[in-house]
Amino acid sequence: MMHKGNAAICHDAFKALEAFVPNRVLELGMGNGQHSAAWAEKLKVGQWLGLDHAPEMVKEAERLQAVQVASGRMGFYLAQAEGMVEV
C-alpha cells in the first residue's frame, strides 16, 4: 500500500535528481526499494543506498533487488536517520 501511496511523492523527488545526474544516492526511508530501483536505472546512478527504520522493509528491498544488491550497485540498511545527524 505504501509503494502505491508514495508513487507521486517519489516521482517528484526523483525527477528533481534528473538535473544533477548523481553518481551516488542516499535515500532515507526507501521502503521496499521498488521506486529506488526504477529511478536508479532511469538515472543511471552508479550506487544507490537506502536506509529504513523497519527491518521488514530492508529485508523486502534486499529480496526484490537481490541482483542489484549482489552487484554492489544497490544496498539497503537498517538505520535511524536521527542517528546520522550531529547537533
C-alpha positions as a Markdown table, in Angstrom:
| # | Residue | x | y | z |
|---|---|---|---|---|
| 1 | Met | 0.0 | 0.0 | 0.0 |
| 2 | Met | 2.8 | 2.4 | 0.8 |
| 3 | His | 4.5 | 1.7 | -2.5 |
| 4 | Lys | 1.4 | 2.8 | -4.4 |
| 5 | Gly | 0.5 | 5.6 | -2.0 |
| 6 | Asn | 4.0 | 7.1 | -2.2 |
| 7 | Ala | 4.3 | 6.9 | -6.0 |
| 8 | Ala | 3.6 | 10.6 | -6.7 |
| 9 | Ile | 5.9 | 11.8 | -3.9 |
| 10 | Cys | 8.8 | 9.5 | -5.1 |
| 11 | His | 8.3 | 10.5 | -8.7 |
| 12 | Asp | 8.5 | 14.2 | -7.9 |
| 13 | Ala | 11.6 | 13.8 | -5.6 |
| 14 | Phe | 13.5 | 11.6 | -8.0 |
| 15 | Lys | 12.5 | 13.7 | -11.0 |
| 16 | Ala | 14.4 | 16.6 | -9.4 |
| 17 | Leu | 17.6 | 14.4 | -9.5 |
| 18 | Glu | 17.5 | 14.3 | -13.3 |
| 19 | Ala | 19.1 | 17.8 | -13.5 |
| 20 | Phe | 22.1 | 16.6 | -11.4 |
| 21 | Val | 22.6 | 13.0 | -12.6 |
| 22 | Pro | 24.2 | 11.9 | -9.4 |
| 23 | Asn | 26.7 | 9.1 | -9.2 |
| 24 | Arg | 25.6 | 8.1 | -5.7 |
| 25 | Val | 22.3 | 8.5 | -3.9 |
| 26 | Leu | 21.4 | 8.0 | -0.2 |
| 27 | Glu | 17.7 | 7.6 | 0.2 |
| 28 | Leu | 16.2 | 7.8 | 3.7 |
| 29 | Gly | 13.1 | 5.7 | 4.1 |
| 30 | Met | 13.3 | 3.7 | 0.9 |
| 31 | Gly | 10.5 | 1.3 | 1.9 |
| 32 | Asn | 10.6 | -1.9 | -0.2 |
| 33 | Gly | 13.0 | -0.3 | -2.7 |
| 34 | Gln | 10.8 | -0.6 | -5.8 |
| 35 | His | 10.8 | 3.1 | -6.5 |
| 36 | Ser | 14.5 | 3.3 | -5.8 |
| 37 | Ala | 15.4 | 0.6 | -8.3 |
| 38 | Ala | 13.3 | 2.1 | -11.1 |
| 39 | Trp | 14.9 | 5.5 | -10.6 |
| 40 | Ala | 18.4 | 4.2 | -10.1 |
| 41 | Glu | 18.1 | 2.5 | -13.5 |
| 42 | Lys | 16.4 | 5.6 | -15.2 |
| 43 | Leu | 19.0 | 8.0 | -13.9 |
| 44 | Lys | 21.9 | 5.6 | -14.5 |
| 45 | Val | 23.1 | 6.1 | -10.8 |
| 46 | Gly | 26.3 | 4.3 | -10.0 |
| 47 | Gln | 25.3 | 3.4 | -6.5 |
| 48 | Trp | 22.0 | 3.7 | -4.6 |
| 49 | Leu | 22.0 | 3.2 | -0.9 |
| 50 | Gly | 18.7 | 3.1 | 1.1 |
| 51 | Leu | 18.1 | 3.4 | 4.8 |
| 52 | Asp | 14.9 | 2.4 | 6.6 |
| 53 | His | 14.0 | 2.0 | 10.2 |
| 54 | Ala | 11.8 | -1.0 | 9.6 |
| 55 | Pro | 13.6 | -4.4 | 9.4 |
| 56 | Glu | 10.8 | -5.8 | 7.2 |
| 57 | Met | 11.3 | -3.1 | 4.6 |
| 58 | Val | 15.1 | -3.6 | 4.4 |
| 59 | Lys | 14.5 | -7.4 | 4.0 |
| 60 | Glu | 11.9 | -6.9 | 1.3 |
| 61 | Ala | 14.1 | -4.4 | -0.6 |
| 62 | Glu | 17.0 | -6.8 | -0.5 |
| 63 | Arg | 14.8 | -9.6 | -1.7 |
| 64 | Leu | 13.2 | -7.6 | -4.5 |
| 65 | Gln | 16.6 | -6.2 | -5.7 |
| 66 | Ala | 18.8 | -9.2 | -5.0 |
| 67 | Val | 20.7 | -8.9 | -8.3 |
| 68 | Gln | 21.4 | -5.2 | -7.8 |
| 69 | Val | 22.4 | -5.8 | -4.1 |
| 70 | Ala | 24.7 | -8.7 | -5.1 |
| 71 | Ser | 26.4 | -6.5 | -7.7 |
| 72 | Gly | 27.0 | -3.7 | -5.2 |
| 73 | Arg | 25.0 | -1.3 | -7.2 |
| 74 | Met | 22.3 | -1.1 | -4.5 |
| 75 | Gly | 22.4 | -1.5 | -0.8 |
| 76 | Phe | 19.7 | -1.4 | 1.8 |
| 77 | Tyr | 20.4 | -0.8 | 5.5 |
| 78 | Leu | 18.5 | -0.8 | 8.8 |
| 79 | Ala | 19.1 | 2.6 | 10.4 |
| 80 | Gln | 17.5 | 5.5 | 12.2 |
| 81 | Ala | 18.2 | 8.8 | 10.3 |
| 82 | Glu | 18.2 | 10.7 | 13.6 |
| 83 | Gly | 21.5 | 8.9 | 14.5 |
| 84 | Met | 23.2 | 10.3 | 11.4 |
| 85 | Val | 22.9 | 13.9 | 12.3 |
| 86 | Glu | 25.2 | 15.7 | 14.8 |
| 87 | Val | 23.5 | 18.6 | 16.6 |
